[in-house]
Amino acid sequence: MKLTRHGNNLLQLTYYGFVNVYLVREEDGFTLIDTALEGCARSIVQVAQKAGLPITRILPTHAHTDHIGGLDALHDLLPEAEVVMPARDARFLAGDMSLDANEPQDKLRGGWVIRKTHPTRLVQDGDRVGSLEVITTPGHTPGHASYLDTRDRTIIAGDAFQTQGGVAVSGTLKLLFPLVKFATWHKGLALESARKLRALEPSRLAVGHGRVLNQPLAAMDRAIKDAATH
Ligand SMILES: [Zn+2]
């Protein structure tokens, strides 16, 4: 595991060289964004303990295996922590793989796993979780969400963007790291969601796979242009 600090409130934990989770510092404890895989749970809890705060909330970005795989193990270790889930992807977490009539009927892609942990709270676009504002960013999955830290405009974008193998919108092929592309449900919606995140003028972009970018607007613009033309 590699631990990297970004600004005052963000710790990035990287497992296996390509799976990120984030600890967002709040006054009452950490909000953990994503959960990596089952075997990472104990290490995540230890990092928070060393940093001197409990994990009080668990907040996945979407229901793919490499983002919710550790959820049950973390819930066992942290039974008091709130489990907050984007409402649409909570259905996948519980094993309901149906698409709604008003959604594109494209095939769901990527790795999915059922977890027995029940979210204690479901969130929609615009909701607040501590200092974080929920920004729904469908495309990679139907219920993918990103989180804007309203204190410093850091965006934790899950797989709406990737920076591993080059900065890209979800759905654009990056040969050095094609996993995000091949796990993306709907490229057109992913592009719309990327524009939505760009319009928020983030000061920092933290993603599920790859390094954190400071002052990311130019890189996001290039990635959006690339996604729109390929
Ligand atoms: Zn994913």
Boltz pocket constraint, residues with backbone or C-beta under 6 A from the ligand:
constraints:
  - pocket:
      binder: B
      contacts: [[A, 62], [A, 64], [A, 67], [A, 110], [A, 140], [A, 159], [A, 183]]
      max_distance: 6.0
